[in-house]
Amino acid sequence: MQTTSQDKLTIFDFSIENNGQGWYIVNDGVMGGLSEGRLIVENDMAVFKGEVSTDNNGGFTMVQNRFKAIKTSQFKAFVVKLKGDGKSYQFRVKSDKYQQYSYVYQFSTSGDWEEITIPFADLVPQFRGRLLNVPNFDGNKIEEIAFLIGNKRNESFELNLISLTAE
C-alpha cells in the first residue's frame, strides 16, 4: 500500500490496510538455527513476536516484505511508528530485491509507542552482519524492507508495528 503527499510517502499503514499481505518470516532455520518468529495482524497493527534461540548456531528471526520499486529520492528518512519491548532491532532495506546485502539501521525500543526516524544516510551496507565497503543507502528507491532481531542471546520478543513512511 502506498499513498503520497507532498512531504510524506506512506509505504505501509496497518491501521488502514489491516492485513499481512506480502509479509513473510525468515527464521535462522535456513542456517540450522531454532529461532521462531511470527507475524499477526490484528487491531490495526502488525505484531512481530516469537523466540530467538542461539542453539545450533542460530540467533535471528526477521519479517520482510518485497514489492515493486518505490521511488524515495525526494525524501531523506524513514519514520516507523511502533511499540517495542525495550530490546534492540534492525530496520533493513534493499534498493534492489536481488541485491545480496541490505542497508541496516540498528535501533532500541523504549517499551512505549514511539516514532523512530531513520535517516537514509545512516543506513549502512551489511551482509551477514559484516559491514561492506560500499556507500551507504542513496535513498533513490526501495524494493524490500525488513525488521530483524538478533541480539546474540536467547530471548522472547514482541515488536508492534503501525506504519512506515518516507519523509
C-alpha positions as CSV (number, residue, x, y, z in Angstrom):
1,M,0.0,0.0,0.0
2,Q,1.3,3.4,-0.9
3,T,-0.1,6.9,-0.5
4,T,1.8,10.1,-1.3
5,S,1.5,13.7,-0.2
6,Q,4.0,16.4,-1.0
7,D,6.1,15.8,2.2
8,K,5.3,12.1,3.0
9,L,5.1,8.7,1.3
10,T,3.2,6.0,3.2
11,I,4.8,2.7,2.5
12,F,2.6,0.7,4.8
13,D,0.0,1.5,7.4
14,F,-1.6,-1.4,9.3
15,S,-4.2,0.9,10.8
16,I,-5.6,1.4,7.3
17,E,-4.8,-1.8,5.5
18,N,-5.3,-4.4,8.2
19,N,-3.7,-7.5,6.6
20,G,-0.3,-9.1,6.3
21,Q,-0.2,-9.4,2.5
22,G,3.3,-9.6,1.2
23,W,4.9,-10.0,4.6
24,Y,6.8,-13.2,5.4
25,I,9.1,-14.6,8.1
26,V,12.7,-15.7,7.7
27,N,14.0,-17.7,10.7
28,D,17.5,-18.8,11.2
29,G,16.4,-22.3,10.4
30,V,17.7,-21.5,6.9
31,M,21.2,-21.9,8.6
32,G,20.2,-24.7,11.1
33,G,19.0,-22.4,13.9
34,L,15.9,-22.9,16.0
35,S,14.5,-19.3,16.4
36,E,10.9,-18.8,15.6
37,G,9.2,-15.6,14.7
38,R,5.6,-15.0,13.5
39,L,3.6,-12.1,12.3
40,I,0.0,-11.5,13.4
41,V,-2.1,-8.6,12.0
42,E,-4.8,-7.5,14.3
43,N,-6.3,-4.4,16.0
44,D,-4.8,-2.0,13.4
45,M,-1.3,-3.2,13.8
46,A,1.2,-6.0,12.9
47,V,2.7,-7.9,15.8
48,F,6.1,-9.5,15.1
49,K,6.9,-11.8,18.0
50,G,8.5,-15.0,19.0
51,E,11.6,-16.6,20.4
52,V,15.2,-16.2,19.4
53,S,17.5,-19.1,20.1
54,T,21.3,-19.2,19.8
55,D,21.2,-23.0,19.7
56,N,22.5,-24.8,16.6
57,N,24.4,-21.6,15.6
58,G,21.2,-19.7,15.3
59,G,20.2,-16.3,16.7
60,F,17.9,-14.3,14.5
61,T,14.4,-14.0,13.0
62,M,13.1,-11.5,10.5
63,V,9.9,-10.3,9.0
64,Q,10.2,-8.8,5.5
65,N,8.2,-7.6,2.5
66,R,9.2,-7.4,-1.2
67,F,7.4,-5.2,-3.7
68,K,7.7,-3.3,-6.9
69,A,10.2,-0.5,-6.8
70,I,9.1,2.5,-4.8
71,K,10.8,5.8,-5.7
72,T,12.0,7.5,-2.5
73,S,14.5,10.0,-3.9
74,Q,12.5,13.1,-2.8
75,F,12.7,12.1,0.8
76,K,15.5,12.0,3.4
77,A,14.4,9.5,6.1
78,F,12.1,6.6,7.0
79,V,9.8,7.1,10.0
80,V,8.4,3.9,11.8
81,K,5.6,4.1,14.2
82,L,6.0,1.2,16.6
83,K,6.0,-0.1,20.2
84,G,8.8,-2.4,21.2
85,D,9.7,-4.3,24.3
86,G,12.9,-2.5,25.3
87,K,15.0,-4.6,23.0
88,S,17.2,-3.7,20.0
89,Y,16.1,-4.4,16.4
90,Q,17.4,-3.8,12.9
91,F,15.5,-2.0,10.2
92,R,16.7,-3.3,6.8
93,V,16.1,-2.0,3.3
94,K,17.2,-3.1,-0.2
95,S,17.2,-0.8,-3.1
96,D,17.0,-3.9,-5.4
97,K,15.4,-7.2,-4.3
98,Y,18.2,-9.2,-6.0
99,Q,20.9,-7.3,-4.1
100,Q,22.8,-9.7,-1.8
101,Y,23.3,-7.2,1.0
102,S,20.9,-5.0,3.0
103,Y,21.2,-1.4,4.3
104,V,20.8,-1.7,8.0
105,Y,19.9,0.7,10.9
106,Q,20.1,-0.6,14.5
107,F,17.6,0.9,16.9
108,S,16.5,0.3,20.5
109,T,12.9,0.4,21.6
110,S,11.6,2.1,24.8
111,G,8.6,-0.1,25.6
112,D,6.3,2.8,24.7
113,W,4.7,3.9,21.5
114,E,7.2,5.9,19.6
115,E,8.3,7.1,16.2
116,I,11.8,6.0,15.1
117,T,13.4,8.3,12.5
118,I,15.9,6.5,10.2
119,P,17.9,9.0,8.1
120,F,18.8,7.4,4.7
121,A,22.4,8.4,5.2
122,D,22.6,6.3,8.4
123,L,21.6,3.0,6.6
124,V,24.9,1.1,6.3
125,P,25.5,-1.8,3.9
126,Q,25.9,-5.2,5.6
127,F,26.0,-8.8,4.6
128,R,25.5,-11.4,7.3
129,G,26.5,-8.9,10.0
130,R,29.6,-7.6,8.3
131,L,30.0,-4.0,7.2
132,L,30.7,-3.7,3.5
133,N,33.0,-1.2,1.7
134,V,30.3,0.3,-0.5
135,P,28.4,3.6,0.0
136,N,25.5,4.0,2.5
137,F,21.9,3.9,1.2
138,D,21.4,6.6,-1.5
139,G,17.7,6.9,-1.0
140,N,16.7,6.6,-4.6
141,K,14.3,3.6,-4.4
142,I,13.4,0.5,-2.3
143,E,12.2,-2.9,-3.2
144,E,12.4,-4.7,0.2
145,I,12.0,-3.8,3.8
146,A,12.5,-5.9,6.9
147,F,12.7,-5.9,10.7
148,L,15.2,-8.3,12.3
149,I,16.0,-9.2,15.9
150,G,19.4,-10.9,16.5
151,N,21.0,-9.8,19.8
152,K,23.2,-12.8,20.3
153,R,21.2,-14.2,23.2
154,N,18.2,-16.3,23.8
155,E,15.1,-14.1,24.3
156,S,11.4,-13.7,23.7
157,F,10.5,-10.5,21.7
158,E,7.5,-8.5,20.6
159,L,7.5,-5.6,18.2
160,N,4.2,-3.9,17.4
161,L,4.2,-2.0,14.0
162,I,1.7,0.6,12.9
163,S,3.3,2.3,9.9
164,L,6.3,3.2,7.8
165,T,6.6,6.4,5.9
166,A,9.4,8.1,3.9
167,E,9.6,11.8,4.8
